[in-house]
Each structure stands twice: as C-alpha cells, then as structure tokens.
C-alpha cells in the first residue's frame, strides 16, 4: 500500500505575494518603529520586497578605530570607512501569509543565511514590526 500524503505545518515555506499598497504600509510601519525605538543606532534602513518576502537591512556609521587601517592596507582610511558605511547589516526576512500573519527568519552571520525564527512571544507568525524589533535589538544595540 503506498504511503498517504500528509499535511505538515511548515512556516518556512509558501506565502502570498505582497501587493504594492501593502508594501507601502509595511515600510511606513517599520520605519515608524525604527525611528521611535532605534533612533541614532542606524543611518538608514533598506526595506525591500520580492514576491512573498520583505527583507530588512540597516546601515550603521562605523566605529572609528585609532590607527586603523594599517599603512600596508590596500585601501585608504577614507575608502575603508566608506566601504563599512555602505555594507548592510542584514536583520531579517519576513514571509507574508495574510494580514498580520508574517513568518520571521533571522539572519545568522554564523551560517550567512536566514534561519526560521519564532517571534519573542513564541509564535511562528506575527507583525512585521515585532520581527524588526527582535532583530534590531540583536544587531543595532551592539
């Protein structure tokens, strides 16, 4: 007898394409929370959409280190800091399902990829602002 197909809960697959109107709304919501909770911790946010996904990156002003880079470094001090200013800090990827049901994947630098995450309340689905706050607290409060 062949095996029966069985439905499996998979919050890290599927999703619904994000409409233009929703893109505008979500971007505004995230920017409002960012300005209120993380002002001064980033220079700009990059919130972009592709299909069912919303990617959120932040750019930060690098910490100036005395005597760095060394004289034999292949770029000048100005080039070095400009490169750091233009290197994004990947925060998270959101997967849209419906209304305020968004999946959350945290960017892990140890594996250099987005990993399925749960919201701080322990749920797999939540609001985009809550996912942003969770990831920004980890990466912008350093």
N, C-alpha and C positions, 0 to 999 in steps of 0.2 A: 504494500500500500504506500503510495507516495506521501511525502510529508505535506502537511497542510500549511498554507501560508498563514502567518500570524502577524497581527499589527503590533509594532513595538514603538513605544514612546521615544522619539528622537528629537530633542530640542535643538540639536545642532545640524538639522537638515531641513530642507524645504523653505517655506516663506512665501511672501506675497510682494510683488513689485511695488515700490513706493511711488506714489503719484507726485506730480510737481507741487501741488498745493500742500501735501503733507511734508515734502522736503523743506519748503519754506517755513512751515510751522515748527518742525522739529529743530531746524537750525536756530530759529529765534529762541526757542525754549532752552536749548543747551547754552546758547550764548548768554542768556539772562542769568542762568545759574552760575556759569563760569565767572561772569563779571561780579556777581554778588559774593561767591564763596572763594574764588581763587584770584582775585584782582592782584596784580603785581607778581604773580607766580609764573606768568607766561607773557610772551609778546604778541602772539596771535594764535588763533585756532584754525585748523583746516578741517572742515566738516564736509565730507563728500559722500555721494550716493552712487551706487551701482546695483541695478536690479533690486533685490530684496535687502541689500546691505547698506549700512551707514557706517563709514569709517571716521574716527575722530583722532586727530593728531594735534599736538601742541608744539609750539616753538618757544624756546626759552633763551634768555640772554645768558651766555656762558659765564662762568665764574673766571675771573682773571687770575691767573697763577703767576706769581713773580718768577721771572727767569725762564718762562716757558713761551715758546718752544726753544730748544737749544740752538746754538749757532749753526749746527750742521743739519738742521731740519729742512726738508725740501720745500717749505713754503715760508713766507714771511709771517710775522706775528699777526699782522692785519688779515692776511689770507686765511690763516689758521682760525682766528676768531670769527671771521665772516663765514667760513665753512661750518663751524659749530652753530652759528646763528641760523643757518639755513638747513640744518639737519633736524628732521622732525622727531619728536618723542611720540611714538605710537602709543595710544592709550587703549582704545578698544574698538571692536567691531560689533555693531548691532544688527540683528536679523529681524525684519519686520514680519509679523504674523497678522495682527489686527489691532485696531485702536491703540490702547496702551499695553499691548502684549508684544514685547520685543525680547528676543533672545540676546544673550550677552556673552561675548568672547573677549577675554582679557588678553592683551599682547604680552607674551612672555619672551623676554630677551634671552633667557637661557636656551630656549628652543627656536627663537626667532620666528614665531608664528602665533596666530591667535588660537587660544585654548578655551574650550567651553567653560563657562563660569556660572556661578549662581549669584543672584543679587544678594546684598547684605542681609535681607530678611530670609534667605534660604530658598527662595523660589527660583525657578528657571526662567520665568517671564516677569517683566516689569516695565517701568517707564524708562525712556532713554536718558532722562536727566539723572536718574538713580545710578545707571551704569556709568555715565560720565563721572559723577561724583566719586564712585568707588575707585575707578581707575585713576582719576586725577589726584585723589588723596594719596595713592601709592607713588605716583610719578612726579607730581608737581610740588609736593610738600617735602621734598628731599632737602 
